[in-house]
Amino acid sequence: MSEQDRPQNPDPAPAGEPEAVIVGIDGSPPSRNALAWAIQEARSLDRPIRLVGAYTIPSVAAAAIDVSYVPIDDSSIRAAVTNTLKEAAAEVKAAGVPVEAVIEIGDAAGVLIDESKTGCLTVVGSRGRGGFAGRLLGTVSSALPAHSACPTVVVPSCWDNQAERPAHPTSSRPIRQDGVEVETHDPNAESIEGLRFDGKVVVGVDSLGAESPALWKAARLAVRRGSPLHIVAVITTTVIGPEWLPSTADLERLVNEGADKLVVAKQRLAEEFPDLDVTWTLFDGQPAEVLVRASDTAEVLVIGSRGRGGFAGLLLGSTSQSVLPYSQCPTMVVRVARDHGRRKSNEAPAEPGL
């Protein structure tokens, strides 16, 4: 990319600054919301911000075989994207965070995935603006978490950390809680009042338990923000067919296994982060619903992009794709390698910055 593609910055970070916080910008309110969140995170990480603008050149389908090629002038499109990035860069500089900006021609999701290879975090809004200025960030926010080389945070368009946020009713029920006696609910009620997680970083874990990369990312995030960490896990005891008719003993064992994993996870975190306030809840219900309802009041939600099934699994899995469109708070998606559970924790690669 030529130098003229970068908005001028009197104190620019080096091009391709490693471990920068990458922010997808299209000028829409959701992307500005994402930028505001990213500025705070870049400060806590002591990292620069790299603003990324992408656009595609519209194509014209040939109506006949004998058609001459007419080059399309993209100068007005590029100028609009450049102005948007300059405005965003000015906001970042005013916050005292080093910034650089890049413009790429291409699919927005593909461009951000490529940029993520040299970033520590990628931040996008949950819905962007279409037209010549770029592909919808709504689509980007779905594609990016599955392929990004670093964790991705999706900031919902409705996010306002100053607004009052109600906890919506839920059909999932807490069955074990750390240090708290679980309230008994009417088993015939279709829904109950949701738990509140105000001011907390909430992380969903699956059968990886203490080995979950999402758990450790969430812990580091909570430490930096000075927030408590709450771990949630989900089992499903609902009998939906004759293939599995568990006995009372089977159900009790399933619940105990889930709770034991959370106890171990808390113990492991206490060893690494002794000052971090950690609590946990084990739910009976559907993972996606539990996580979306947690996002109603959480400060940040952290989830893994891949889980593991099986009888003993806590069934997070592909839930991330079901959570993102409905999450009510900034949601970090951490990719989990398929073979992660077979690695020893001391063999896992270092996790810089996060």
N, C-alpha and C positions, 0 to 999 in steps of 0.2 A: 504494500500500500504506500502511495506517495505521501509526502509530508503535508500537502495541501488538504488531504482528507481528514486531518486532525484539527479540531478547533484549537486556536492558539491559547496557550496557557503559560503565564510568565514563570511558573515553577513546575514544569511538567515532570511527571514520573517517567522513567525510562520506558521506551516503547516495549510493550510486551512484559511489563513489570510482573515478575513471578509472584504468585500467591496474592494477587489483587482480588478484591471483591468485584465480580462482574455484574453489571446491572443492564438489563435490556430496557431500552428507552424508545418510545414511539410518540411521546407527547400527550398520551391519553391520561386522564385522571388516575387509572389504576397504576400506570407506570410511574407517575409522580409519587403516588403512595408508596410504591416499592422503593423508589429512590430515597425517600425520607427514612424508611426503615433501614435501608442499606447504609446510609450515612452513620447512623447510630452504631450499627454493627461494625463498620470499618474502624470507627473510633476505638471500640472495645478491643478489636483485634490488632490495632495499630497497623493497619494495612491501607494501601491506596485503593482508589476506586477506578475501575475501567468502565466507562460508558460505552455501550455498543448499540449502534443504530444499523439496521439492515433494511434493504428494500429490493424489490424485484422489478425488472423492466417488463412492462406489459408486452405481450406478443400478439401478433395479428395472424390469424389462420388464413392460409391461401384459399381463395375461392375458385381458382382455376390453375391449370398447370403452368401457363405462361404468365407468371407474376414476377415482377422485378422486386428485389429486396430493397426496402426503404429503411435506412437506419433510424432508430428512435432516439431523439434528443432527451437525455435524462437529466439535463442540467437543472431544471426546475424542481425535479424530485430530490436530487442531491442537495440543492440549496435549502429545501424545506427540512430535510433530515439534519443538515448541518446547523441550521438555526435552532432546531429542537435540542441538539446536543450542546450547543453553546449555552443555552439557557440552563440546562441541567448542570453543566460544568460550573457555571457561575454559582449555582446553589451549593454545590459540593465545596468549592473553594471558600465560599463564605463561612462554611462550617469548619474550616481549617483542616480539611482532609485532602491530601494529594490526589490529583485526578488526571486522567488522560481519556481521550475519546477516540473511537474508531468507527468508520463507516465501511460497511461491506455490501457488495451487491450479491444477493442470494437469499435463500430461504431463511427466515429469522431463526427458526429452531436449529437448523444446521449450522448457522453462523455462531449461535450461542454455544452449541455443543463443542464446536471447534475451539472457541475462546476459553471454554471451561478447562481445557487441558493445561492451561497455565494459571488457573485461578484457584483460590481456596474456598470460594463460595460464589454461587450464581443466584441472583435475585431478580424475580420478574413479578409483574402484576398478574392477577388472575384473569383479566380480560383486557385486551388491547383494542386498538382501532384498526380497521381495515383500510382499503384504498391503496393508492400508490405508495404511501409512506411506510407500509410494512404489512406483513401478515398478522392476522389476529393473534395477540398474545394469549388469548384464551386457548387457542390451539397450541401455541408454544408452551404454555404452562402444563399442558398434558404430555407433550412429547419430550420436553427437556429433562424432567426428573428421571425418566427411564434410561437416558443415554448420557447424561452429563458425567464428566470425569471427576466432578467434585460435588459436594452436597448442594442441593437446590432449595431455595426458599421461595415459596409462592405466597405473595401478599394479596389477600382478597380485596376486591374493589370496595367493599363495605367497611374495611378496617378503620377503626378510630379508637385509639387506646384511651381516649378521654371520655368516650360515651359509656352510658350505663348499659350493661349487657346481661340480659336475662338468661337463666338456665332453663332450657326447654325440657318438657317431659320426655321420658325415654322408656322404651319397653325392656331395656337391659337392666339387670339388677346387680348391685354389689353383693358379693357373697363372702368375701374375706377382705379385711382392711387392716393395715398396719397399726397396731396399738389402739384400734377403735372397735367397739362392739357394733356389728352390723345391725342396722335397724330392720326389724321384721316388717315386711310389706304384704299386703293382701295378694295372695297368689292368683286370684281371679281378676285382679285389676289389669287392664290393658297397658297402662303406663304409670310411671311414678315420677316424682319430681327429680330432676337431674342433680347430680352433685355439682358443687361449685369449686373451681380451681383458680380463683382470682389471684393474680400476681405470680402464678406458678408456671414453670416450664413443665409441660406434660409430655411424656414419651411412651409410645406403645411398643411393647416387646412381645416377641413370639417365643417359640421353643428354644431359641438360642439363649434366652435369659441373660445372664451376666456376660456372655460372649457377644451380645448384640452390638454391632458398631453404632447403631442409633442410640443405644443407651449411653455410650461414652461421649458421643457428640453432644447429646442433650446435657450430660453432666457438666461438660466444659462450658457449654452455653450458659447454663444456670449459674455457674461460678462467676463467669464474666459479668453477668447481669446482676449478680447479687440476689438471685431469686431462688426460692425453694424448688426442688425437683419432685415431681410426682410420677411414679411409674404405674402404668395401667397394663393389664393383660386380660385376655378374654378366653373363656372356654364356652362351649355350647353344649348344654345338657338336654336340649329339647329333642325329643324322639320324633323323627319325621318319617319313620318307616320301620318295617319289621326287620330290616337288615341289622339293626343294632338296638337291642333292648337291654340296656344296662341294669344291673342290679343296684340296690342301694350301696353295696360295698364298692362296686365299680365307680359309681358317681363320687363317693367319698374319696376314693383313691385319686380320681381325676382332679378333684378340687385340691387335695393335699399336695399333689405333684405341682400344680400351678402355683400354689402359695409358697411351697418350698423354693421354687425357682426365684420368686420375688424376694424372699428372705435372703437368699444367697446373693442376689444382685445388690441389695441394699448393703450387705456386709462388705462386698467387694468395693463398692463406691466409697464406703466409710474409710477403707484402708487408703484409698487414693486421694479422697477429698474429705478429710475429717471435719471440716467446718461446714460442709454442705448439708442443708436440711433435706432429708430424703424420706418420702413416705410412699406407700403403694396401695393399690386397690385391685382386687381380682373380681372381674365381672362375669356374669352368666348372660350371654346374649350374642349379638352379632357384632363382630369387630368394627365394621365401618360405622355402625350407629354409635357405638361407644366412643370412638374417636371424634366423630363429628360433634356429638353432644359435649365432649370434653372441650372442644374448640370454642364452644359458646362463651366460656368464661376464662379460658387459659390465656396466658401471655404469649406463649409460643407452643406449638404442637410439633413434635418430632416423631417421624415414622420411618420405617425401613421400606425399601422398594420391592423387597422380595421376602417371603416367609417360607415356612415349612409346614407341611400338613401332617397327617398321621393322628392316631388316637391321642398321643400325648402332646401333640402340638397345640400351641396357643393361637393358631389360625390367623396370623396377621396377613401374611402372603401378599397377594395382589390387591389387597384392601386399599393401598395407597391411591390407586386409580379411582376408587370409589369415594375416597375421602376428599381429595383435592377440590372437586367442583362444589362441595358443600361446606368446606371448612370456613369457620367464622373468624379465624385468627391467622397470623403468619404461620405457615407450615413448612418445616424443613423435611426434605426427603433425602434419606441417606441410602445409597445403593449398597446392597448386601450381596457379596459374591455367592454364587450357588454352592460352592464348596467351603464356605466360611466356617461352617460348623465342624468341619473335619480338621481345621487348623488349630494348632495350639496358640493360645493367646500371645505367647512370647515370640511366635513366628510371624505374627501379623505385622504388616508394614507400619512404620511410624505415621502418625496423623498430624501433619504440621499445622500449626496455627489454630486449629479448631479443637 
